[in-house]
Amino acid sequence: MPPQPFRFLELPPEIRQKIYTLVCISPLPYIPLDDAEARFSFPSNLLLTSTQIYREVRPVYFFINAFCVTVRRQNLAWEYFLDPAFQDSRRLVHSLTITLVRWGSKDFFQETLIPLLEDCILNGRLRFLEFRVSMKWFNSHGHRLVVGDYLVEGGTSLDTIRKILSDPYLERGTLKAWSNSDFDQCPPPYDGEFFVMKDVTGKLFALGESWF
């Protein structure tokens, strides 16, 4: 007698959620979303099982994993992440780390990335947001952020970061700086001898005080 199919969807929802979590959690500390292969990190076999399972699994996948993107001078690899068809999934991302190696051409950071992040916070589930910059850049631009009551050139990007990290919907907003100027990955693989990652969020929010 052939084995009977297991009626998975008849399990209690909380049991299904636990199973989804075990299946969907990534072994990677961060999953890059600006990689052409990003879509292959999805549990595709599970997502294609049925419409109900798809609807239940997708939010779990984007909630329990941490994701990252890297901004460079050219950001052609962002096509998938920026695709309007990916908007619903993008809004499900709960934790995102952004490494700023460059600021992108055509004012990419201000005109493309920031509005996208604001949408993910306001209309989505993004609650943990971290920016990473080089310590050299942070130190050289921080003192130029504010002169009296005026925002000056060179400080615009830092001020934008400060504003979005102040969003009340975020549970945690962080700015970190690395000490290795040759770094060009997403994000530094570890904190240690070669990659000393320092939390400079406090300094960012202390603008105008004596730390300059």
Secondary structure in CASP SS format (residue, H / E / C, confidence):
PFRMAT SS
TARGET T0000
AUTHOR 0000-0000-0000
METHOD secondary structure of the structure
MODEL  1
M C 1.00
P C 1.00
P C 1.00
Q C 1.00
P C 1.00
F C 1.00
R C 1.00
F H 1.00
L H 1.00
E H 1.00
L C 1.00
P C 1.00
P H 1.00
E H 1.00
I H 1.00
R H 1.00
Q H 1.00
K H 1.00
I H 1.00
Y H 1.00
T H 1.00
L H 1.00
V H 1.00
C H 1.00
I C 1.00
S C 1.00
P C 1.00
L C 1.00
P C 1.00
Y C 1.00
I E 1.00
P E 1.00
L C 1.00
D C 1.00
D C 1.00
A C 1.00
E C 1.00
A H 1.00
R H 1.00
F H 1.00
S H 1.00
F C 1.00
P C 1.00
S H 1.00
N H 1.00
L H 1.00
L H 1.00
L C 1.00
T C 1.00
S C 1.00
T H 1.00
Q H 1.00
I H 1.00
Y H 1.00
R H 1.00
E H 1.00
V H 1.00
R H 1.00
P H 1.00
V H 1.00
Y H 1.00
F H 1.00
F H 1.00
I H 1.00
N C 1.00
A E 1.00
F E 1.00
C E 1.00
V E 1.00
T E 1.00
V E 1.00
R C 1.00
R C 1.00
Q C 1.00
N C 1.00
L H 1.00
A H 1.00
W H 1.00
E H 1.00
Y H 1.00
F H 1.00
L H 1.00
D C 1.00
P H 1.00
A H 1.00
F H 1.00
Q H 1.00
D H 1.00
S H 1.00
R H 1.00
R C 1.00
L C 1.00
V C 1.00
H C 1.00
S E 1.00
L E 1.00
T E 1.00
I E 1.00
T E 1.00
L E 1.00
V C 1.00
R C 1.00
W C 1.00
G C 1.00
S C 1.00
K C 1.00
D C 1.00
F H 1.00
F H 1.00
Q H 1.00
E H 1.00
T H 1.00
L H 1.00
I H 1.00
P H 1.00
L H 1.00
L H 1.00
E H 1.00
D H 1.00
C H 1.00
I H 1.00
L H 1.00
N C 1.00
G C 1.00
R C 1.00
L C 1.00
R C 1.00
F E 1.00
L E 1.00
E E 1.00
F E 1.00
R E 1.00
V E 1.00
S E 1.00
M H 1.00
K H 1.00
W H 1.00
F H 1.00
N H 1.00
S H 1.00
H H 1.00
G H 1.00
H C 1.00
R C 1.00
L C 1.00
V E 1.00
V E 1.00
G C 1.00
D C 1.00
Y E 1.00
L E 1.00
V C 1.00
E C 1.00
G C 1.00
G C 1.00
T H 1.00
S H 1.00
L H 1.00
D H 1.00
T H 1.00
I H 1.00
R H 1.00
K H 1.00
I H 1.00
L H 1.00
S C 1.00
D C 1.00
P C 1.00
Y C 1.00
L C 1.00
E C 1.00
R E 1.00
G E 1.00
T E 1.00
L E 1.00
K E 1.00
A E 1.00
W E 1.00
S C 1.00
N C 1.00
S C 1.00
D C 1.00
F C 1.00
D C 1.00
Q C 1.00
C C 1.00
P C 1.00
P C 1.00
P C 1.00
Y C 1.00
D C 1.00
G C 1.00
E C 1.00
F C 1.00
F C 1.00
V C 1.00
M E 1.00
K E 1.00
D E 1.00
V C 1.00
T H 1.00
G H 1.00
K H 1.00
L H 1.00
F C 1.00
A C 1.00
L C 1.00
G C 1.00
E C 1.00
S C 1.00
W C 1.00
F C 1.00
END
